[in-house]
């Protein structure tokens, strides 16, 4: 008994194709390529119009909040709610002061403030020791200003009128300025040469 003769390859392929069409089940022997998601990654099929949900941002994706913006001097708003309060001692008198240690904070100072408690003031901290000058533009209350050296000693005290736009220059180089209500230094017996404790370690920024 003879084995049936093998068909030539091209005839065998044609015969298989005809048989497949006749069965009504077209099918590819190769696996279907996976569909692409909307984000370009291969994965299970999904409607292209529905984007994959965004991943929740972790703590590292959100930067720390920046410091509050200091109001512009002409905005009519003071800055006391933004500044830290520091307890210091002026001579023998304990007080708390708002610390103005950047250019923007020093520029605004006590502008637009309408009242100053007896035990509150503003300390201006500079990055270097130099001659200083203050004025009272937009400053609604009269103030007494002490110019203070890098060692914390008061050089001089000047009284300044509200809304006065003339300058009040220091006679010596100073690193700090301390503003209190008008007459505060005289009322508490604080004179030039007195030391202010708790400020010499502070850093001023340009």
PERA-V176362 format. One record per residue. N is the residue number from 1. RES is the residue in one letter. PHI is phi in radians with two decimals (999 if undefined). Layout:
BEGIN
N:RES:PHI  N:RES:PHI
END
This chain:
BEGIN
1:X:999  2:X:-1.60  3:X:-1.22  4:X:-1.07  5:X:-1.24  6:X:-1.24  7:X:-1.34  8:X:-1.02  9:X:-0.97  10:X:-1.22  11:X:-1.29  12:X:-1.10  13:X:-1.13  14:X:-1.16  15:X:-1.13  16:X:-1.14  17:X:-1.16  18:X:-1.12  19:X:-1.13  20:X:-1.15  21:X:-1.12  22:X:-1.18  23:X:-1.33  24:X:1.36  25:X:-2.22  26:X:-1.14  27:X:-2.68  28:X:-1.67  29:X:-1.34  30:X:-1.49  31:X:-1.12  32:X:-1.19  33:X:-1.21  34:X:-1.13  35:X:-1.28  36:X:-1.66  37:X:-1.36  38:X:-1.11  39:X:-1.53  40:X:1.60  41:X:-1.58  42:X:-1.26  43:X:-3.10  44:X:-1.03  45:X:-1.13  46:X:-2.68  47:X:-1.00  48:X:-1.10  49:X:-1.33  50:X:-1.80  51:X:-1.22  52:X:-1.12  53:X:-1.08  54:X:-1.21  55:X:-1.23  56:X:-1.17  57:X:-1.28  58:X:-1.41  59:X:-1.02  60:X:-1.24  61:X:-1.48  62:X:-1.97  63:X:-1.29  64:X:-1.16  65:X:-1.14  66:X:-1.32  67:X:-1.17  68:X:-1.04  69:X:-1.27  70:X:-1.25  71:X:-1.04  72:X:-1.26  73:X:-0.96  74:X:-1.63  75:X:-1.41  76:X:1.38  77:X:-2.09  78:X:-1.53  79:X:-2.11  80:X:-1.12  81:X:-1.24  82:X:-1.69  83:X:-1.72  84:X:-1.28  85:X:-1.73  86:X:-2.12  87:X:-1.36  88:X:-2.38  89:X:-2.25  90:X:-1.81  91:X:1.13  92:X:-1.81  93:X:-1.84  94:X:-1.39  95:X:-2.47  96:X:-2.13  97:X:-2.22  98:X:-1.37  99:X:-1.74  100:X:-1.81  101:X:-2.07  102:X:-2.16  103:X:-1.01  104:X:-1.11  105:X:-1.18  106:X:-1.17  107:X:-1.13  108:X:-1.39  109:X:0.95  110:X:-1.75  111:X:-1.01  112:X:1.25  113:X:-1.36  114:X:-1.75  115:X:-2.71  116:X:-2.35  117:X:-1.05  118:X:-1.11  119:X:-1.77  120:X:-2.18  121:X:-2.75  122:X:-2.16  123:X:-1.82  124:X:-1.67  125:X:-1.98  126:X:-1.88  127:X:-1.35  128:X:-2.59  129:X:-1.83  130:X:-2.82  131:X:-1.20  132:X:-2.11  133:X:-2.62  134:X:-2.05  135:X:-2.42  136:X:-2.12  137:X:-1.02  138:X:1.07  139:X:-1.75  140:X:-1.54  141:X:-2.15  142:X:-1.21  143:X:-2.38  144:X:-1.91  145:X:-2.10  146:X:-1.82  147:X:-1.53  148:X:-2.25  149:X:-1.39  150:X:-1.12  151:X:-1.51  152:X:1.53  153:X:-1.59  154:X:-1.32  155:X:-1.49  156:X:-2.81  157:X:-2.21  158:X:-2.17  159:X:-1.71  160:X:-2.19  161:X:-1.49  162:X:-1.06  163:X:1.11  164:X:-1.43  165:X:-1.68  166:X:-1.36  167:X:-1.70  168:X:-2.11  169:X:-1.36  170:X:-1.44  171:X:-1.48  172:X:-2.22  173:X:-1.18  174:X:-2.36  175:X:-1.91  176:X:-2.31  177:X:-2.31  178:X:-2.10  179:X:-1.77  180:X:-2.27  181:X:-1.05  182:X:-1.00  183:X:1.51  184:X:-1.05  185:X:-1.13  186:X:-1.11  187:X:-1.09  188:X:-1.85  189:X:1.17  190:X:-1.64  191:X:-2.07  192:X:-0.94  193:X:1.79  194:X:-1.17  195:X:-1.79  196:X:-1.80  197:X:-1.66  198:X:1.68  199:X:-2.19  200:X:-1.16  201:X:-1.47  202:X:-1.26  203:X:-1.92  204:X:-1.76  205:X:-2.04  206:X:-1.07
END
